[in-house]
């Protein structure tokens, strides 16, 4: 008999990593809906700054370890909510 020396097959992603990945995708979709509005003339600087936070969070969420993503998305979601309310007037 010979020992099986094949490389182990990588595991399927966990339910948590799938949920977090889907949340990042949804967050990105929601954020992109506001991109065009950021070029409107006369937009307050605070709104543009909040949108910059949204974009930075999206970039970071794709790079940080999985446990750090939900708190990042919470910060970004609050910033996106401020952008939304500001655009509603």
C-alpha positions as a Markdown table, in Angstrom:
| # | Residue | x | y | z |
|---|---|---|---|---|
| 1 | Unk | 0.0 | 0.0 | 0.0 |
| 2 | Unk | 1.2 | 3.5 | -0.7 |
| 3 | Unk | 0.2 | 6.6 | 1.2 |
| 4 | Unk | -2.1 | 9.1 | -0.6 |
| 5 | Unk | 0.1 | 12.2 | -1.2 |
| 6 | Unk | -2.4 | 14.3 | -3.1 |
| 7 | Unk | -2.8 | 17.9 | -2.1 |
| 8 | Unk | -5.9 | 18.5 | 0.0 |
| 9 | Unk | -8.8 | 20.1 | -1.8 |
| 10 | Unk | -9.7 | 23.6 | -0.6 |
| 11 | Unk | -12.7 | 23.8 | 1.5 |
| 12 | Unk | -15.9 | 25.5 | 0.4 |
| 13 | Unk | -16.4 | 29.0 | 1.8 |
| 14 | Unk | -18.3 | 29.2 | 5.1 |
| 15 | Unk | -21.8 | 30.5 | 5.3 |
| 16 | Unk | -20.4 | 33.6 | 7.1 |
| 17 | Unk | -17.9 | 34.4 | 4.4 |
| 18 | Unk | -20.6 | 34.0 | 1.8 |
| 19 | Unk | -22.9 | 36.3 | 3.7 |
| 20 | Unk | -20.2 | 38.9 | 4.2 |
| 21 | Unk | -19.2 | 38.7 | 0.5 |
| 22 | Unk | -22.8 | 39.2 | -0.6 |
| 23 | Unk | -23.1 | 42.2 | 1.9 |
| 24 | Unk | -20.1 | 43.8 | 0.3 |
| 25 | Unk | -21.5 | 43.4 | -3.2 |
| 26 | Unk | -24.9 | 44.8 | -2.1 |
| 27 | Unk | -23.1 | 47.7 | -0.3 |
| 28 | Unk | -21.2 | 48.4 | -3.5 |
| 29 | Unk | -24.3 | 48.4 | -5.6 |
| 30 | Unk | -26.1 | 50.8 | -3.2 |
| 31 | Unk | -23.0 | 53.1 | -3.1 |
| 32 | Unk | -22.7 | 53.2 | -6.9 |
| 33 | Unk | -26.3 | 54.5 | -7.2 |
| 34 | Unk | -25.2 | 57.7 | -5.6 |
| 35 | Unk | -22.0 | 58.2 | -7.7 |
| 36 | Unk | -23.6 | 60.4 | -10.3 |
| 37 | Unk | -25.2 | 62.7 | -7.7 |
| 38 | Unk | -21.7 | 63.5 | -6.3 |
| 39 | Unk | -20.9 | 65.6 | -9.3 |
| 40 | Unk | -24.0 | 67.9 | -8.8 |
| 41 | Unk | -23.0 | 71.6 | -8.6 |
| 42 | Unk | -23.4 | 73.2 | -5.2 |
| 43 | Unk | -23.3 | 69.9 | -3.3 |
| 44 | Unk | -22.1 | 70.6 | 0.3 |
| 45 | Unk | -18.6 | 69.5 | 1.0 |
| 46 | Unk | -19.8 | 67.4 | 3.9 |
| 47 | Unk | -21.9 | 65.2 | 1.6 |
| 48 | Unk | -18.9 | 64.7 | -0.7 |
| 49 | Unk | -16.8 | 63.8 | 2.4 |
| 50 | Unk | -19.4 | 61.3 | 3.6 |
| 51 | Unk | -19.4 | 59.7 | 0.1 |
| 52 | Unk | -15.6 | 59.5 | 0.2 |
| 53 | Unk | -16.0 | 57.5 | 3.5 |
| 54 | Unk | -18.5 | 55.2 | 1.7 |
| 55 | Unk | -16.0 | 54.6 | -1.1 |
| 56 | Unk | -13.1 | 54.1 | 1.3 |
| 57 | Unk | -15.1 | 51.6 | 3.3 |
| 58 | Unk | -15.8 | 49.6 | 0.2 |
| 59 | Unk | -12.2 | 49.4 | -0.7 |
| 60 | Unk | -11.1 | 48.4 | 2.8 |
| 61 | Unk | -13.9 | 45.8 | 3.1 |
| 62 | Unk | -12.3 | 43.9 | 0.2 |
| 63 | Unk | -8.9 | 43.9 | 1.9 |
| 64 | Unk | -9.3 | 43.4 | 5.6 |
| 65 | Unk | -9.8 | 40.1 | 7.4 |
| 66 | Unk | -13.4 | 38.8 | 7.4 |
| 67 | Unk | -14.2 | 39.6 | 11.1 |
| 68 | Unk | -13.4 | 43.3 | 10.4 |
| 69 | Unk | -15.8 | 43.7 | 7.5 |
| 70 | Unk | -19.2 | 44.0 | 9.4 |
| 71 | Unk | -18.0 | 46.9 | 11.6 |
| 72 | Unk | -16.6 | 48.6 | 8.5 |
| 73 | Unk | -19.8 | 48.2 | 6.6 |
| 74 | Unk | -21.7 | 49.7 | 9.6 |
| 75 | Unk | -19.6 | 52.8 | 9.4 |
| 76 | Unk | -20.0 | 53.0 | 5.7 |
| 77 | Unk | -23.8 | 52.5 | 5.9 |
| 78 | Unk | -24.1 | 55.4 | 8.4 |
| 79 | Unk | -22.2 | 57.6 | 6.0 |
| 80 | Unk | -24.3 | 56.5 | 3.1 |
| 81 | Unk | -27.4 | 57.2 | 5.1 |
| 82 | Unk | -26.1 | 60.8 | 5.7 |
| 83 | Unk | -25.5 | 61.2 | 2.0 |
| 84 | Unk | -29.0 | 59.9 | 1.2 |
| 85 | Unk | -30.7 | 62.3 | 3.7 |
| 86 | Unk | -28.6 | 65.3 | 2.4 |
| 87 | Unk | -29.6 | 64.6 | -1.1 |
| 88 | Unk | -33.3 | 64.4 | -0.2 |
| 89 | Unk | -32.9 | 67.9 | 1.3 |
